[in-house]
Amino acid sequence: MTTTSTQPRTARRPTTRDLLTRADPRRRWTDRIMHVVITSAFLVALVPLVSVIWTVVSNGVVRMSPYFLSVSMRGVYGGIDAGGIYHAILGTLLITGLATLISVPVGLMTAIYLVEYGRGPLARAVTFFVDVMTGIPSIVAGLFAYSLFALFLGPGVRLGAVGSVALSVLMIPVVVRSSEEMLRLVPNELREASYALGVPKWLTIIKVVLRTSVAGIITGVMLSVARVIGETAPLLIVAGVIDSINTNLFEGRMMTLPVYVFRQYSQGLVPCSPEAVECVATINYDRAWGAALALIVIVMLLNLVARLIARYFAPKTGH
């Protein structure tokens, strides 16, 4: 005869794995709510960006043509359906290129000093002034460059090189901050391993630290270029306005795309008489939209080139 046990079974106690993998209803709902909030915030932030791009493309693509990209505004007046932005594109690339040549060495060496050597009051002073320069209005940078060169070349100086100096004042703090963050991300173990092999510090910085962080540094440089390539106020002061092609940064005025857009838009509608069939009343606005689209395309191409360069120089990791 067998007896059946009437004692109740004891419930299995949850293991640590059960506690870690079990979904808490409160946390699950919080995660879903935050996911909806973040997605909604992203879509709201995307609305003005898409709106700006669509407006510029829809208004500027009508004007884009090989003729518009290959001629200047020399000899163009009134409502004539002629003229282009070649001189402005050339001026933008030359002025921004020289500003990059000035800013990258200064900013990179400053970042290396702050990360690798900077100690004491001097490093704190450099950090403070870099922070101050980050918030300088662009018009102040233009006035500074104008005042500096006016001391040597006299009042009324208008040169493309002066515009590059003004833009470099705005670029340097961005290059310093971005490069400093990238250099700090390099693990100290790499530096110590290099020192253990007898490599001097300056060579370690060049061969190890910079080589490891080159992708991030290039990205920071392109961010600084995108920061200044659309500046209008400083270039309007120091580079001036011209309708002809000028390839010499150290002689004469030089047109840039932002100044070109401002100048065309400020001229407004052209008063056309009824018998002037070739007059286009909105020609100035059409040129301004076309130049704005060209400027956006140039920034996109520069960022694409920077991504390709960063990918090429990025440290190769084995699988």
C-alpha positions in Angstrom: 0.0 0.0 0.0 1.4 3.4 -1.0 0.8 6.6 0.7 0.4 9.9 -1.2 2.2 12.8 0.3 -0.2 15.7 1.0 2.6 18.3 1.7 2.4 21.2 -0.8 5.2 21.6 -3.2 7.6 24.4 -2.6 7.8 27.0 -5.5 11.1 27.1 -7.3 13.1 30.1 -6.3 14.1 32.3 -9.2 17.7 32.1 -10.1 20.0 35.0 -10.8 19.7 34.5 -14.5 15.9 34.7 -14.2 16.1 37.9 -12.3 18.5 39.4 -14.9 16.5 38.3 -18.0 13.0 38.8 -16.7 11.5 42.0 -18.2 10.2 44.4 -15.6 6.8 45.8 -16.9 7.6 49.3 -15.5 11.0 49.4 -17.2 9.6 48.0 -20.4 7.0 50.8 -20.6 9.5 53.4 -19.8 11.7 52.1 -22.6 8.9 52.3 -25.1 7.9 55.8 -24.0 11.4 57.1 -24.3 11.8 55.4 -27.7 8.7 57.3 -28.9 9.9 60.6 -27.4 13.4 60.3 -28.9 12.0 59.3 -32.3 9.5 62.2 -32.3 12.2 64.6 -31.3 14.4 63.4 -34.2 11.5 63.8 -36.7 10.8 67.3 -35.4 14.4 68.3 -35.8 14.4 66.8 -39.3 11.5 69.0 -40.4 13.4 72.3 -40.7 16.4 70.5 -42.3 14.3 68.8 -45.0 12.4 72.1 -45.5 15.6 74.1 -46.1 17.1 71.5 -48.4 13.9 71.2 -50.4 13.5 75.0 -50.7 17.0 75.5 -51.9 17.0 72.6 -54.3 13.6 73.4 -55.8 14.5 77.1 -56.3 18.1 76.6 -57.3 18.1 73.6 -59.6 16.3 75.6 -62.3 19.3 78.0 -62.5 22.0 75.3 -62.4 23.7 74.7 -65.8 27.2 74.5 -67.2 26.9 78.1 -68.3 26.0 79.3 -64.8 28.9 77.5 -63.3 31.5 78.6 -65.8 31.0 82.3 -66.2 31.3 85.4 -64.0 29.2 88.5 -63.6 31.5 90.8 -65.6 29.5 93.0 -68.0 26.1 91.8 -66.7 23.6 94.4 -65.6 19.9 95.0 -65.2 17.6 92.1 -65.8 19.7 90.3 -68.4 19.4 86.6 -68.2 23.1 86.0 -68.1 26.0 85.8 -65.6 27.2 83.0 -63.3 29.1 82.1 -60.2 32.4 80.8 -61.4 34.3 83.8 -59.9 32.5 83.2 -56.6 33.2 79.5 -56.5 36.9 80.1 -57.2 37.1 82.8 -54.5 35.3 80.5 -52.0 37.7 77.6 -52.6 40.8 79.8 -52.5 40.0 81.8 -49.4 38.8 78.7 -47.5 41.8 76.7 -48.6 44.2 79.3 -47.4 42.3 79.6 -44.1 42.6 75.8 -43.7 46.3 76.0 -44.3 46.6 78.6 -41.6 44.2 77.0 -39.1 45.1 73.3 -39.2 48.8 73.5 -38.2 48.1 76.1 -35.4 45.1 74.3 -34.1 46.7 70.8 -34.2 49.9 72.0 -32.5 47.8 73.7 -29.8 45.8 70.5 -29.2 49.0 68.5 -29.0 50.4 70.9 -26.5 47.3 70.8 -24.3 47.1 67.0 -24.4 50.7 65.9 -24.3 52.6 68.7 -22.6 50.2 71.3 -21.2 50.5 71.7 -17.4 50.1 74.7 -15.1 48.9 78.2 -15.7 49.9 78.5 -19.4 47.8 75.5 -20.3 44.8 76.8 -18.4 45.3 80.2 -20.0 45.4 78.6 -23.5 42.2 76.6 -22.7 40.5 79.7 -21.5 41.3 81.7 -24.6 40.3 78.9 -26.9 36.9 78.8 -25.2 36.6 82.5 -25.5 37.4 82.4 -29.3 34.8 79.7 -29.8 32.1 82.2 -29.1 33.5 85.2 -31.0 31.0 86.6 -33.5 32.1 86.3 -37.1 31.8 90.1 -37.6 34.3 90.6 -34.9 36.8 88.3 -36.6 36.4 90.3 -39.8 37.0 93.6 -38.0 40.1 92.1 -36.3 41.6 91.0 -39.6 40.7 94.4 -41.2 42.3 96.3 -38.4 45.4 94.1 -38.4 46.1 94.5 -42.1 45.1 98.2 -42.2 48.1 98.9 -39.9 50.5 97.6 -42.6 48.6 98.2 -45.9 46.6 101.3 -45.0 42.8 101.8 -44.6 40.4 100.4 -47.1 42.4 97.2 -47.7 40.4 94.5 -49.5 42.2 91.2 -50.2 41.3 87.6 -50.3 44.2 86.7 -48.0 42.7 89.0 -45.3 39.5 87.1 -45.6 41.4 83.9 -45.0 42.9 85.3 -41.8 39.4 86.3 -40.7 38.1 82.8 -41.3 41.1 81.2 -39.6 40.2 83.1 -36.4 36.9 81.3 -36.5 38.4 77.9 -37.5 41.3 77.6 -35.0 39.2 77.1 -31.9 37.0 74.4 -33.6 40.2 72.6 -34.8 41.7 72.8 -31.3 38.7 71.4 -29.5 38.0 68.6 -32.0 41.6 67.6 -32.2 42.0 67.7 -28.4 39.1 65.3 -27.9 40.5 62.9 -30.5 44.0 62.9 -29.0 42.6 62.2 -25.6 40.8 59.1 -26.9 44.1 57.5 -27.8 44.7 54.9 -25.1 47.7 55.6 -22.8 48.8 51.9 -23.3 49.8 52.7 -26.8 52.0 55.6 -25.6 53.6 53.5 -22.9 54.3 50.7 -25.3 56.1 53.1 -27.6 58.1 54.6 -24.7 59.0 51.0 -23.6 60.6 50.4 -27.0 62.8 53.5 -26.6 60.9 55.7 -29.0 61.1 59.4 -28.0 58.0 61.3 -27.1 57.9 63.5 -30.2 58.2 60.5 -32.5 55.5 58.7 -30.4 53.2 61.6 -31.0 53.7 61.6 -34.7 53.8 57.9 -35.4 51.4 56.6 -32.8 49.1 59.3 -31.4 48.4 61.2 -34.6 48.3 58.1 -36.7 45.7 56.6 -34.4 43.5 59.7 -34.2 43.9 60.9 -37.8 40.3 59.9 -38.8 38.8 62.0 -36.0 41.1 64.9 -36.7 40.2 65.0 -40.3 36.5 65.0 -39.4 37.1 67.9 -37.0 38.9 69.9 -39.7 36.0 69.4 -42.1 33.6 70.5 -39.4 35.6 73.7 -39.0 35.6 74.2 -42.8 31.8 73.8 -42.8 31.6 76.3 -40.0 33.3 79.1 -42.0 32.6 78.4 -45.6 29.2 80.0 -45.4 30.3 83.2 -43.5 29.3 86.4 -45.1 29.9 89.3 -42.7 33.7 89.0 -42.3 34.3 88.5 -46.1 32.0 91.4 -47.0 34.3 93.6 -44.9 37.7 92.4 -45.8 37.4 90.6 -49.2 34.9 93.0 -50.7 32.7 92.5 -53.8 33.8 92.1 -57.4 32.2 90.8 -60.6 35.4 89.6 -62.3 37.5 86.6 -61.9 40.4 87.0 -59.5 42.8 84.2 -58.7 45.3 86.2 -56.7 44.7 86.1 -52.9 47.2 88.9 -52.3 45.9 91.4 -54.9 42.5 93.0 -55.3 39.0 92.1 -54.1 37.6 88.6 -54.3 34.1 87.3 -54.5 32.8 84.4 -52.5 29.5 82.4 -52.7 28.0 83.7 -49.5 28.7 87.3 -50.4 27.4 86.6 -53.9 24.1 85.3 -52.5 23.8 88.3 -50.2 24.6 90.8 -53.0 22.1 89.2 -55.5 19.3 89.0 -52.9 19.9 92.6 -51.7 19.4 93.9 -55.2 15.9 92.6 -55.2 13.5 92.6 -58.2 14.5 94.2 -61.4 12.2 96.9 -62.7 11.4 95.7 -66.2 9.5 97.8 -68.7 6.7 96.1 -70.7 8.6 96.3 -74.0 11.8 94.7 -72.5 10.9 91.1 -73.4 14.4 89.8 -72.5 14.2 91.3 -69.0 13.7 88.9 -66.1 12.4 90.6 -63.0 13.4 87.8 -60.6 16.9 87.2 -62.1 18.7 88.3 -59.0 16.7 85.9 -56.8 17.3 83.1 -59.3 21.0 83.6 -59.2 21.0 83.8 -55.4 19.1 80.4 -55.1 21.5 78.8 -57.6 24.6 80.0 -55.7 23.1 78.8 -52.4 22.6 75.3 -53.9 26.1 75.3 -55.3 27.4 76.2 -51.8 25.5 73.3 -50.2 26.8 70.9 -52.9 30.4 72.0 -52.3 30.1 71.4 -48.5 28.6 68.0 -49.2 31.5 67.1 -51.6 34.1 68.3 -49.1 32.5 66.2 -46.4 32.4 63.1 -48.7 36.1 63.6 -49.6 37.0 63.9 -45.9 35.1 60.7 -45.1 37.0 58.8 -47.8 40.4 60.2 -46.6 39.5 59.4 -42.9 38.6 55.8 -43.9 41.8 55.4 -45.9 44.0 56.7 -43.0 42.1 55.0 -40.2 44.1 52.3 -38.3 43.5 48.9 -39.9 42.3 46.2 -37.4 42.8 42.6 -38.0 40.0 40.0 -37.7 
